[in-house]
Amino acid sequence: MTYQKIVPHLWFDTEAAAAAEFYADLFPDSKVHYTNALEGTPSGDADQVDFEIMGHQFMAISAGPEITKNPSISFMILFTAEERGKFERIWETLTHEAEIRMPFKRYDFSELYGWLDDKYGVSWQFYLSEEKPEARIIPTLMFINDNLGKAEAAMRFYMEIFHDAEIEGIHYYPGNDGPDSKQHVMHGQVRLEKLSFAFMDSAEKHDFDFSEGVSLIVKCDDQDEIDYYWGKLSHVPEAEICGWLKDKYGVSWQIIPKVMDDMVRDGSREQLQRVTEAFLKMKKFDIEELEAAYRG
């Protein structure tokens, strides 16, 4: 797996480790890297899991029922005609105890497509690609409610912030079917730090919106990077806690020093406890203080 600077993070009640194992067994080229317990967090002892699905890194935490996931950020799975049978079986497995948002069938925009929220609350879109895709999994942000009509502005906002960024395409609704206008983005796609993201507007009625249930981690090389991304993204002061922030669209981000990967993966129970106690006192992370806590 290549290094991934932006990493989706999933919040679970108690099922993070079980969900990661489930996805690792279900999807090809997938595995769990490690599970560690963070002790004494506001949610009690929290399991933190690092895993990958089809070469795409994810992180997850079991941190209680207060936060839930929803389809405002879903994950588009791209597969080819040669893989159709395999992904039909994966879809069928995911349908157990799932909420089907769009049945798996042919649509005007795709020969085969489906959208569901699985039994763990993670939202997946399956899309048959005409060509072999470079990106197999694309985090997809849906702009709804007060954010309706802001998908294109958000694409350009994030492209201004991340240094390695380019637009991969943008398509608008035809404006003659349904509530969306010709100014609304039906599907836009940008590459941020070598990771593709999709953006869409939806004028349908929705009873959810962006939340901490699915957040985006930015792994930073040093304190200057932490300061830079924090300054560019943070828009809601009361949401600043333990490296977490919310941007002006309500999307949750975690601005994390890359060295914390090594601490969580390799640290002893006592080292992890000291680091946890240190970062629980922080809003924006201070690398020197975290490293001092790790060393004891």
ROMARLUM-390918 format. One line per field, with one value per residue: residue number from 0; x negated, y, z of N, C-alpha, C in turn; residue in one letter. Coordinates in Angstrom, 1 decimal. Example, Ala and Ser with C-alpha at 12.3 -4.5 7.8 and 13.67 -1.06 7.14 Angstrom:
# ROMARLUM-390918
n	0 1;
n.px	-13.2 -12.8;
n.py	-5.7 -2.2;
n.pz	7.8 7.1;
ca.px	-12.3 -13.7;
ca.py	-4.5 -1.1;
ca.pz	7.8 7.1;
c.px	-13.2 -12.9;
c.py	-3.3 0.0;
c.pz	7.8 7.9;
res	A S;
This chain:
# ROMARLUM-390918
n	0 1 2 3 4 5 6 7 8 9 10 11 12 13 14 15 16 17 18 19 20 21 22 23 24 25 26 27 28 29 30 31 32 33 34 35 36 37 38 39 40 41 42 43 44 45 46 47 48 49 50 51 52 53 54 55 56 57 58 59 60 61 62 63 64 65 66 67 68 69 70 71 72 73 74 75 76 77 78 79 80 81 82 83 84 85 86 87 88 89 90 91 92 93 94 95 96 97 98 99 100 101 102 103 104 105 106 107 108 109 110 111 112 113 114 115 116 117 118 119 120 121 122 123 124 125 126 127 128 129 130 131 132 133 134 135 136 137 138 139 140 141 142 143 144 145 146 147 148 149 150 151 152 153 154 155 156 157 158 159 160 161 162 163 164 165 166 167 168 169 170 171 172 173 174 175 176 177 178 179 180 181 182 183 184 185 186 187 188 189 190 191 192 193 194 195 196 197 198 199 200 201 202 203 204 205 206 207 208 209 210 211 212 213 214 215 216 217 218 219 220 221 222 223 224 225 226 227 228 229 230 231 232 233 234 235 236 237 238 239 240 241 242 243 244 245 246 247 248 249 250 251 252 253 254 255 256 257 258 259 260 261 262 263 264 265 266 267 268 269 270 271 272 273 274 275 276 277 278 279 280 281 282 283 284 285 286 287 288 289 290 291 292 293 294 295;
n.px	-0.8 -0.6 -1.8 0.7 1.9 4.4 6.9 9.8 11.9 13.7 16.4 17.5 19.8 19.3 18.1 15.8 13.4 14.6 16.0 13.8 12.5 14.5 14.7 12.2 12.1 14.1 13.7 11.5 7.8 7.4 6.9 6.4 4.4 3.5 4.8 5.5 5.9 7.1 6.9 9.0 10.3 12.8 14.9 14.5 12.6 11.2 11.2 8.9 8.5 6.5 6.8 7.0 8.8 9.0 6.5 6.8 6.4 7.9 9.1 10.5 12.6 13.9 16.0 18.4 22.0 22.8 22.2 23.1 22.8 23.6 25.0 24.0 21.3 20.1 18.8 17.6 17.4 15.5 15.7 14.9 16.3 15.3 15.0 17.5 19.1 17.9 18.2 20.9 21.5 20.2 21.8 24.3 23.6 23.3 25.8 27.2 29.0 29.0 29.6 31.2 30.5 30.5 31.4 29.4 28.8 29.4 29.0 29.6 27.2 25.3 24.3 24.5 25.3 25.5 26.6 26.1 26.5 24.6 24.7 23.2 23.6 22.0 21.8 22.1 21.4 21.8 20.3 20.2 17.5 16.5 13.9 10.7 10.3 8.3 8.5 9.9 11.6 13.6 14.0 17.1 18.7 21.7 23.7 26.1 29.3 28.6 26.3 26.8 26.1 23.5 21.4 19.6 18.2 17.0 15.3 13.4 12.5 11.2 9.2 7.7 6.5 5.1 1.9 1.1 3.2 5.8 8.4 10.6 12.9 16.2 19.7 23.0 26.4 29.1 31.3 33.9 35.3 36.5 35.7 33.2 31.2 29.8 27.5 26.6 24.3 24.0 22.1 18.9 15.3 12.3 8.7 6.9 4.0 3.1 5.3 8.6 11.6 15.1 17.9 21.1 24.3 27.5 30.9 32.9 35.0 33.4 32.6 30.2 26.8 23.4 21.2 19.3 19.2 18.2 15.1 12.2 8.9 5.9 2.6 -0.2 -3.5 -5.0 -5.1 -4.6 -3.0 -0.7 0.1 0.7 2.8 4.7 5.2 6.3 8.6 10.2 13.3 15.2 15.1 16.0 15.9 13.4 11.3 9.0 7.4 9.4 11.6 14.0 14.9 16.0 18.2 19.1 17.9 16.0 12.7 9.5 6.5 3.5 0.3 -2.0 -3.8 -2.4 -1.3 -3.3 -3.6 -1.1 -1.1 -3.4 -3.8 -4.0 -1.6 -1.7 -3.0 -1.1 1.0 -0.1 -0.4 2.3 3.4 2.1 2.9 5.7 5.9 5.5 6.4 5.6 3.0 -0.2 -3.2 -5.7 -5.0 -3.5 -5.4 -7.2 -5.5 -5.3 -7.9 -8.1;
n.py	-1.2 2.2 5.3 7.3 10.4 11.6 10.2 8.3 8.2 6.2 6.2 4.1 2.4 0.0 -1.6 -1.4 -3.0 -5.5 -4.8 -3.9 -6.4 -7.8 -6.3 -6.7 -9.5 -9.6 -7.9 -7.9 -7.9 -6.7 -5.9 -6.1 -4.0 -3.2 -3.3 -1.2 -0.2 2.8 4.2 5.6 7.7 10.3 8.7 6.4 3.3 3.0 1.2 1.4 1.1 0.2 -0.2 -1.6 -1.4 -2.8 -1.8 0.8 3.0 3.0 4.3 3.5 3.8 2.6 4.2 4.7 5.3 7.9 9.3 8.8 7.3 8.4 8.8 11.2 11.3 8.9 5.8 5.2 2.4 1.2 -1.0 -3.4 -4.8 -7.3 -8.0 -8.3 -10.4 -11.1 -8.7 -8.5 -10.5 -9.5 -7.3 -8.5 -9.8 -7.6 -6.6 -7.8 -7.1 -4.4 -1.0 -0.3 2.1 2.7 0.3 -2.4 -2.3 -1.6 1.8 5.0 6.4 4.5 1.1 -0.7 -0.2 0.5 1.5 1.4 1.4 -0.3 -3.0 -2.0 0.7 2.0 3.7 2.7 3.0 1.2 1.0 0.3 0.5 1.6 1.5 0.3 1.4 3.9 4.7 2.7 3.0 5.7 8.4 10.0 13.1 14.5 17.2 18.8 20.0 22.9 23.1 22.7 23.1 23.9 22.2 22.5 24.8 23.9 21.9 23.5 25.0 23.0 22.3 24.6 24.5 22.1 21.0 19.3 19.0 18.5 19.0 16.5 16.2 17.5 17.3 18.4 18.5 17.7 19.3 18.9 16.9 16.0 17.6 19.0 21.7 23.0 24.2 22.7 20.2 17.1 15.1 15.6 15.5 15.5 15.3 15.0 15.3 12.9 11.3 10.4 12.2 12.5 14.7 15.9 17.5 17.4 17.9 16.5 15.7 15.3 13.7 14.0 15.0 16.2 14.8 13.8 11.1 10.1 11.1 12.9 12.3 14.1 13.5 14.8 16.1 17.7 20.2 22.7 22.0 21.0 23.4 24.8 23.4 23.4 26.1 26.7 25.1 25.0 26.1 26.2 27.0 25.8 23.1 22.3 20.0 17.7 17.3 17.3 19.1 21.2 22.2 24.9 23.9 22.0 19.6 17.1 17.0 15.5 16.6 15.4 14.5 12.7 11.0 9.9 7.6 5.7 5.8 4.8 2.3 1.0 1.6 0.9 -0.1 1.7 3.9 4.6 5.3 7.6 9.3 9.5 10.8 13.2 14.3 14.6 16.9 18.8 21.0 21.8 19.7 19.4 18.6 18.3 18.2 15.8 13.9 14.1 13.2 10.5 9.6 9.8;
n.pz	0.0 -0.9 0.5 2.1 2.4 3.1 5.0 5.3 8.2 10.4 12.6 15.2 17.4 19.2 17.4 15.7 15.3 14.6 12.3 10.6 10.3 9.0 6.5 5.5 5.0 3.1 0.8 -2.0 -1.9 0.7 4.2 7.8 9.6 12.3 15.7 18.4 21.8 23.1 26.2 28.7 27.4 26.6 25.9 27.3 27.3 24.1 21.1 18.5 15.0 12.3 8.9 5.5 2.5 -0.5 -1.1 -0.2 2.4 5.6 8.8 12.0 14.9 17.9 19.8 21.2 21.2 20.7 18.3 15.0 11.7 8.4 5.0 4.0 3.6 1.6 0.1 -3.0 -4.9 -7.5 -10.2 -12.8 -15.9 -16.2 -13.5 -12.6 -11.6 -9.2 -7.7 -7.6 -5.9 -3.6 -3.2 -2.6 -0.2 1.5 1.6 3.6 6.4 5.7 4.6 1.7 -0.7 -3.4 -5.7 -6.9 -10.1 -13.7 -14.7 -16.2 -16.1 -15.7 -16.4 -14.4 -11.1 -7.6 -4.3 -0.9 2.7 4.9 7.4 9.5 9.2 7.4 4.3 0.9 -2.5 -5.5 -8.6 -12.0 -14.0 -17.2 -18.0 -16.8 -13.6 -12.1 -9.5 -7.0 -4.8 -4.0 -1.9 -1.3 -1.2 -0.2 -0.9 0.8 2.1 4.0 2.6 0.0 -3.4 -3.1 -3.8 -6.0 -5.3 -2.9 -4.0 -5.2 -3.1 -1.5 -3.3 -3.3 -0.9 -0.5 -1.6 -3.7 -6.1 -8.4 -10.8 -11.9 -13.3 -14.0 -13.8 -14.5 -13.4 -15.7 -15.5 -16.2 -14.9 -11.9 -8.7 -8.8 -10.1 -13.2 -12.3 -10.3 -9.1 -10.5 -10.6 -9.5 -9.6 -7.9 -7.5 -4.6 -3.0 -4.3 -3.9 -5.0 -4.8 -4.8 -5.5 -4.9 -5.5 -3.9 -4.1 -2.9 -0.1 3.0 6.1 7.4 7.8 7.2 9.6 12.6 12.3 9.9 9.2 8.0 8.0 8.1 7.6 9.0 8.3 10.0 12.6 11.4 9.2 10.5 11.7 9.4 8.0 10.0 10.3 7.8 7.5 9.9 11.1 13.0 16.1 18.5 17.9 17.9 19.1 20.5 18.2 16.3 14.0 12.4 9.1 7.0 5.7 7.4 7.4 9.0 10.1 11.0 12.1 12.2 13.5 11.6 12.9 14.9 14.0 14.3 17.0 18.0 16.7 17.6 20.3 23.9 26.3 28.5 27.3 25.3 27.0 28.2 26.0 25.2 27.4 27.2 24.6 25.1 26.4 24.5 21.8 19.0 17.8 19.4 18.5 19.8 22.5 22.5 21.7 23.9 25.9 25.0 25.3 28.0;
ca.px	0.0 -1.4 -1.5 1.9 1.9 5.7 7.4 11.1 12.0 15.1 16.8 18.4 20.2 18.3 17.9 14.8 12.6 15.3 16.2 12.6 12.2 15.5 14.4 10.9 12.5 15.1 13.1 10.1 6.6 7.8 6.4 6.3 3.0 3.4 5.9 5.0 6.9 6.8 7.6 9.3 10.9 14.2 15.8 14.0 11.5 11.7 10.4 8.6 8.1 5.9 7.0 7.1 9.8 8.6 5.3 7.2 6.3 9.0 9.0 11.8 12.6 15.1 16.0 19.7 23.1 23.2 22.0 23.4 22.4 24.7 24.6 23.4 20.0 20.2 17.6 17.9 16.5 15.4 15.3 15.0 17.2 14.6 15.1 18.9 19.6 17.3 18.8 22.3 21.5 19.9 23.0 25.2 23.3 23.5 27.3 27.8 29.3 28.6 30.7 30.9 30.9 30.8 31.2 28.3 29.4 29.0 29.5 29.2 25.8 24.4 24.8 24.8 25.0 26.3 26.2 26.7 25.8 24.5 25.2 22.5 23.9 21.2 22.6 21.3 22.0 21.1 20.4 19.5 16.7 16.2 12.5 10.1 10.2 7.1 8.9 10.9 12.5 13.6 14.9 18.0 19.3 23.0 24.0 27.6 29.9 28.0 25.1 27.2 25.5 22.1 20.5 18.5 17.4 16.2 14.2 12.4 12.0 10.2 8.1 6.8 5.8 4.1 0.9 1.1 4.6 6.3 9.8 10.7 14.1 17.4 20.9 24.1 27.7 29.7 32.3 35.3 35.9 36.2 35.6 31.9 31.1 28.6 26.3 26.2 23.3 24.4 20.9 17.6 14.3 11.0 7.7 6.3 2.8 3.1 6.5 9.7 12.8 16.3 18.7 22.4 25.4 28.8 32.0 33.9 35.1 32.5 32.7 28.9 25.8 22.0 21.0 18.0 19.3 17.1 14.2 11.1 7.6 4.8 1.4 -1.1 -4.9 -5.6 -4.2 -4.2 -1.9 0.4 0.6 1.2 4.1 5.7 5.6 7.1 9.8 11.1 14.3 16.2 14.2 16.5 15.7 12.0 11.0 8.2 7.0 10.6 12.2 15.0 14.7 17.2 19.3 19.5 17.1 15.1 11.3 8.6 5.2 2.7 -1.1 -2.3 -4.5 -1.4 -1.1 -4.4 -3.3 0.0 -1.4 -4.6 -4.0 -3.6 -0.4 -2.0 -3.3 0.1 1.8 -0.6 -0.1 3.7 3.6 1.6 3.7 7.0 5.9 5.2 7.3 4.6 1.9 -1.5 -4.1 -6.8 -4.4 -3.1 -6.7 -7.6 -4.7 -5.6 -9.2 -7.9;
ca.py	0.0 3.4 6.2 8.0 11.5 11.8 8.9 8.3 7.7 5.7 6.1 3.0 2.3 -1.0 -2.7 -1.1 -4.2 -6.5 -4.2 -4.0 -7.8 -8.1 -5.8 -7.3 -10.8 -9.5 -7.2 -8.3 -7.0 -6.0 -6.5 -5.3 -3.8 -3.4 -2.7 -0.8 0.4 4.1 4.1 6.8 8.8 10.7 7.6 5.2 2.7 3.0 0.5 2.1 0.1 0.7 -1.3 -1.2 -2.0 -2.7 -0.9 2.2 3.0 3.5 4.1 3.4 3.8 2.3 5.3 4.9 5.5 9.3 9.7 7.8 7.5 8.6 8.8 12.4 10.8 7.5 5.3 4.6 1.2 1.0 -2.3 -3.5 -5.8 -8.6 -8.3 -8.1 -11.5 -10.9 -7.6 -8.8 -11.3 -8.6 -6.5 -9.4 -10.0 -6.3 -6.3 -8.4 -6.1 -3.1 -0.1 -0.1 3.4 2.6 -1.1 -2.8 -2.5 -0.6 3.1 5.8 6.8 3.3 -0.2 -1.4 0.7 0.4 2.3 0.9 1.5 -1.7 -3.3 -1.1 2.1 2.6 3.9 2.3 3.1 0.3 1.6 -0.4 1.4 1.2 1.3 -0.1 2.6 4.2 4.7 1.7 3.6 7.2 9.0 10.9 14.0 14.9 18.6 18.8 20.9 24.2 23.0 22.5 24.0 24.3 21.2 23.0 25.7 23.0 21.3 24.5 25.3 22.0 22.3 25.7 24.2 21.0 21.5 18.4 19.0 18.8 18.6 15.3 16.3 17.9 17.2 19.1 17.9 18.2 20.3 18.6 15.8 16.0 19.0 19.7 22.6 22.9 24.7 21.7 19.2 15.7 14.4 16.3 14.7 16.1 14.5 15.8 14.5 11.6 10.5 11.0 12.5 12.9 15.7 15.9 18.2 16.7 18.7 15.7 15.9 14.4 14.0 13.8 15.9 15.9 14.6 13.1 9.7 9.9 12.3 12.8 12.5 14.6 13.2 15.9 15.7 18.5 21.2 23.7 21.4 21.0 24.8 25.3 22.8 23.8 27.5 26.8 24.3 25.1 27.1 26.1 27.0 24.9 21.8 22.0 19.1 16.5 17.2 17.4 20.4 21.2 23.2 25.8 23.1 21.0 18.3 16.9 16.6 15.3 17.1 14.5 14.3 11.3 10.2 9.2 6.2 4.9 5.7 3.9 0.9 0.4 2.0 0.1 0.3 2.9 5.0 5.0 6.0 8.9 10.1 9.8 11.8 14.5 14.9 14.9 18.3 19.7 21.2 21.5 18.9 19.9 17.4 18.3 17.7 14.4 13.1 14.1 12.2 9.2 9.2 9.7;
ca.pz	0.0 -1.0 1.6 1.9 3.3 3.6 5.4 5.9 9.6 10.6 14.1 15.5 18.8 19.7 16.3 14.8 15.0 13.9 10.9 9.8 9.9 8.0 5.2 5.1 4.5 2.0 -0.4 -2.4 -1.5 1.9 5.4 9.0 10.0 13.7 16.6 19.7 22.7 23.8 27.5 29.4 26.6 27.1 25.6 27.9 26.5 22.7 20.1 17.3 14.1 11.0 7.9 4.2 1.6 -1.9 -1.2 0.3 3.9 6.5 10.2 12.6 16.3 18.7 20.8 21.8 20.3 20.5 16.9 14.0 10.3 7.5 3.6 3.5 3.0 1.2 -0.5 -4.3 -5.3 -8.9 -10.7 -14.3 -16.4 -15.9 -12.1 -12.3 -10.8 -7.8 -7.0 -7.4 -4.7 -2.5 -2.9 -2.0 1.2 2.2 1.7 4.8 7.5 5.1 4.0 0.2 -1.1 -4.8 -6.0 -7.8 -11.4 -14.7 -14.7 -17.4 -16.0 -15.5 -16.8 -13.2 -10.0 -6.4 -3.2 0.3 4.0 5.4 8.8 10.4 8.9 6.3 3.0 -0.2 -3.9 -6.4 -9.9 -13.0 -14.8 -18.5 -18.2 -15.6 -12.8 -11.3 -8.0 -6.8 -3.8 -4.0 -0.9 -2.0 -0.3 -0.8 -0.4 0.9 3.1 3.9 1.7 -1.4 -4.4 -2.7 -4.2 -6.9 -4.5 -2.0 -4.7 -5.5 -1.8 -1.0 -4.2 -3.0 0.4 -0.6 -2.5 -4.8 -6.3 -9.7 -11.1 -12.7 -14.1 -13.4 -14.7 -13.9 -13.7 -16.9 -15.1 -16.7 -14.2 -10.4 -8.1 -9.0 -11.2 -14.0 -11.6 -9.2 -9.5 -10.4 -10.2 -9.7 -9.0 -7.8 -6.8 -3.5 -2.5 -5.0 -3.6 -5.7 -4.1 -5.6 -4.9 -5.6 -4.8 -3.9 -3.6 -2.3 1.4 3.8 7.5 8.0 7.2 7.6 11.0 12.9 12.0 8.9 9.2 7.1 8.7 7.3 8.3 8.8 8.5 11.1 13.3 10.4 8.4 11.4 11.8 8.1 7.7 11.0 10.0 6.6 7.6 11.1 11.0 14.1 17.3 19.6 17.4 18.0 20.3 20.3 16.8 15.4 13.6 11.3 8.1 6.8 5.2 8.4 7.2 10.1 9.8 12.0 11.7 13.0 13.1 11.0 13.9 15.8 13.5 14.9 18.5 18.2 16.3 18.3 21.7 25.0 27.0 29.3 26.4 24.7 28.0 28.4 24.8 25.2 28.5 26.7 23.5 25.5 26.9 23.4 20.6 17.9 18.4 19.6 18.3 20.8 23.7 22.3 21.7 25.2 26.6 24.6 25.9 29.4;
c.px	-0.9 -0.9 -0.3 2.0 3.3 6.4 8.8 11.1 13.4 15.3 17.8 18.8 19.2 17.8 16.7 13.9 13.3 15.6 15.0 12.3 13.2 15.2 13.1 11.2 13.3 14.5 11.8 9.0 6.9 7.3 6.5 4.8 2.8 4.6 5.2 6.0 6.3 7.6 7.9 9.8 12.2 15.2 15.4 12.8 12.0 10.7 10.2 8.0 7.6 6.1 7.0 8.2 9.4 7.4 5.6 7.2 7.5 8.5 10.4 11.6 13.9 15.1 17.4 20.7 23.5 23.1 22.3 23.0 23.7 24.2 24.1 22.0 20.1 18.9 18.0 16.9 16.6 15.0 15.6 16.0 16.6 14.8 16.6 19.4 19.2 18.0 20.3 22.4 21.2 21.1 24.1 24.9 23.5 25.0 27.9 27.8 29.0 29.8 30.3 31.4 31.2 30.4 30.0 28.8 28.8 29.7 29.0 27.7 24.8 25.1 25.2 24.4 26.0 25.7 26.9 25.9 25.8 24.8 24.4 22.7 23.0 21.9 21.6 22.1 21.1 21.4 19.6 18.8 16.4 14.8 11.9 9.8 8.8 7.4 10.0 12.0 12.4 14.6 15.8 18.8 20.6 23.4 25.5 28.0 29.2 26.8 25.5 26.6 24.1 21.1 19.3 17.6 16.5 15.1 13.1 11.7 10.9 9.0 7.2 6.0 4.7 3.2 0.9 2.6 4.9 7.7 9.8 12.0 15.3 18.6 22.1 25.4 28.3 30.7 33.7 35.9 35.5 36.0 34.3 31.9 29.9 27.3 25.8 25.2 23.9 23.3 19.7 16.5 13.0 10.0 6.9 5.2 2.9 4.3 7.7 10.9 13.9 17.2 20.0 23.4 26.6 29.8 33.1 33.9 34.2 32.6 31.3 28.0 24.4 21.9 19.6 18.1 18.4 16.4 13.1 9.8 6.6 3.5 0.3 -2.6 -5.5 -4.6 -3.7 -3.0 -0.6 1.0 1.3 2.6 5.2 6.2 6.5 8.5 10.7 12.0 15.3 15.4 14.7 16.3 14.2 11.7 10.1 7.8 8.2 11.0 13.3 14.8 16.0 18.4 19.8 18.8 16.1 13.7 10.5 7.2 4.2 1.3 -1.3 -3.0 -3.6 -1.1 -2.1 -4.1 -2.2 -0.3 -2.4 -4.6 -3.5 -2.2 -0.6 -2.3 -2.0 1.0 1.3 -0.3 1.4 4.0 3.2 2.5 5.2 7.1 5.7 6.4 6.5 3.5 0.6 -2.5 -5.1 -6.2 -4.0 -4.4 -7.2 -6.8 -5.0 -6.9 -9.1 -8.9;
c.py	1.2 4.3 7.1 9.1 11.8 10.5 9.0 7.6 7.4 5.6 5.0 3.1 1.3 -1.9 -2.4 -2.3 -5.2 -6.0 -4.3 -5.4 -8.2 -7.6 -6.4 -8.7 -10.7 -8.9 -7.8 -7.3 -6.1 -6.7 -5.5 -5.2 -3.9 -2.8 -2.4 -0.2 1.7 4.1 5.5 8.0 9.2 9.6 6.3 4.6 2.5 2.2 1.3 1.1 0.8 -0.5 -0.8 -2.0 -1.8 -1.7 0.5 2.1 3.6 3.4 4.1 3.4 3.3 3.3 5.7 5.3 6.9 9.8 8.5 8.2 7.7 8.8 10.1 12.2 9.3 7.1 4.6 3.6 1.1 -0.4 -2.4 -4.7 -7.2 -9.0 -8.4 -9.2 -11.4 -9.8 -7.7 -9.6 -10.5 -7.8 -7.3 -9.6 -8.7 -6.0 -6.9 -7.3 -4.7 -2.3 0.1 1.2 3.5 1.1 -1.3 -3.2 -1.5 0.7 3.9 6.2 5.7 2.0 -1.0 -0.5 0.3 1.2 1.8 1.4 0.2 -1.8 -2.5 0.3 2.8 2.6 3.6 2.5 2.1 0.8 0.8 0.6 0.8 0.9 0.9 1.2 2.7 4.1 3.7 2.2 5.1 7.7 10.1 11.8 14.6 16.2 18.7 19.9 22.3 24.2 22.9 23.6 24.4 23.3 21.7 23.9 24.9 22.4 22.2 24.9 24.3 22.0 23.5 25.4 23.1 21.3 20.6 18.2 19.2 18.3 17.5 15.3 16.8 17.9 17.7 18.3 18.5 19.3 20.1 17.4 15.9 17.5 19.7 20.5 22.3 23.4 23.7 20.6 17.8 14.8 15.2 15.4 15.5 15.1 15.4 14.9 13.0 10.7 11.2 11.1 12.9 13.8 15.7 16.8 17.2 17.5 17.9 16.0 14.8 14.8 13.7 14.9 15.5 15.8 13.9 11.6 9.2 11.2 11.9 13.2 13.1 14.3 14.2 15.6 16.4 19.5 22.3 23.2 21.4 22.4 25.2 24.7 23.2 25.2 27.6 26.1 24.6 26.3 27.2 26.0 25.9 23.4 21.4 21.2 17.9 16.3 17.3 18.8 20.2 22.4 24.0 25.1 22.1 19.7 18.3 16.4 16.4 15.7 16.4 14.4 12.8 10.4 9.5 7.8 5.3 4.7 4.7 2.4 0.2 0.6 0.9 0.6 1.6 4.1 5.5 5.8 7.4 9.8 10.5 10.9 13.2 15.1 15.2 16.3 19.3 19.9 20.9 20.8 19.6 18.7 17.2 17.7 16.2 13.5 13.0 13.2 10.8 8.7 9.1 10.6;
c.pz	0.0 0.2 1.2 2.9 3.9 3.8 5.9 7.3 9.9 12.2 14.2 17.0 19.4 18.6 15.4 14.4 14.2 12.4 10.1 9.4 8.8 6.6 4.6 4.5 3.2 0.7 -0.7 -2.0 -0.3 3.2 6.6 9.4 11.5 14.4 17.9 20.5 23.3 25.1 28.0 28.6 27.1 26.8 26.3 27.1 25.0 21.8 18.9 16.3 12.8 10.0 6.5 3.4 0.2 -2.1 -0.7 1.8 4.5 7.9 10.8 14.1 16.9 19.9 21.3 20.8 20.1 19.1 16.0 12.6 9.5 6.1 3.1 3.0 2.8 0.5 -1.8 -4.6 -6.8 -9.3 -12.2 -14.6 -16.1 -14.4 -11.7 -11.3 -9.3 -7.1 -6.8 -6.1 -3.4 -2.1 -2.2 -0.5 2.0 2.4 3.0 5.9 7.0 4.8 2.6 -0.2 -2.6 -5.2 -7.0 -9.1 -12.4 -14.5 -16.0 -17.4 -15.8 -15.8 -15.5 -12.0 -8.9 -5.3 -1.9 1.5 4.6 6.9 9.8 10.2 7.9 5.0 1.8 -1.5 -4.8 -7.8 -10.9 -13.9 -16.2 -18.8 -16.8 -14.8 -12.2 -9.8 -7.9 -5.8 -3.8 -2.9 -1.6 -1.0 -1.0 -0.1 -0.4 1.9 2.9 2.9 0.3 -2.3 -4.2 -3.1 -5.0 -6.1 -3.5 -2.7 -4.9 -4.2 -1.4 -2.0 -3.9 -1.7 0.2 -1.8 -3.8 -5.2 -7.8 -9.9 -12.1 -13.6 -13.3 -14.3 -13.9 -14.2 -14.9 -16.7 -15.6 -16.0 -12.7 -10.0 -8.3 -10.2 -12.1 -13.4 -10.6 -9.8 -9.4 -10.0 -10.5 -9.1 -9.0 -7.2 -5.8 -2.9 -3.0 -4.6 -4.3 -4.7 -5.0 -4.8 -5.7 -4.8 -4.9 -3.3 -3.0 -0.8 2.1 5.2 8.2 7.3 7.6 9.1 11.3 12.7 10.9 8.8 8.2 7.9 7.7 8.1 7.9 9.1 9.7 11.6 12.3 9.6 9.3 11.5 10.5 7.9 8.8 10.7 8.8 6.7 8.7 10.9 12.1 15.4 18.3 19.1 17.5 19.3 19.8 18.9 15.8 15.1 12.6 10.4 7.9 6.2 6.2 8.3 8.4 9.6 11.1 11.5 12.7 12.5 12.6 12.0 14.8 15.3 14.2 16.4 18.7 17.8 17.2 19.8 22.7 25.5 27.7 28.4 25.7 25.7 28.2 27.2 24.8 26.3 28.0 25.6 24.0 26.1 25.7 22.5 19.4 18.5 18.4 19.5 19.4 22.1 23.6 22.3 23.1 26.1 26.3 25.2 27.4 30.2;
res	M T Y Q K I V P H L W F D T E A A A A A E F Y A D L F P D S K V H Y T N A L E G T P S G D A D Q V D F E I M G H Q F M A I S A G P E I T K N P S I S F M I L F T A E E R G K F E R I W E T L T H E A E I R M P F K R Y D F S E L Y G W L D D K Y G V S W Q F Y L S E E K P E A R I I P T L M F I N D N L G K A E A A M R F Y M E I F H D A E I E G I H Y Y P G N D G P D S K Q H V M H G Q V R L E K L S F A F M D S A E K H D F D F S E G V S L I V K C D D Q D E I D Y Y W G K L S H V P E A E I C G W L K D K Y G V S W Q I I P K V M D D M V R D G S R E Q L Q R V T E A F L K M K K F D I E E L E A A Y R G;
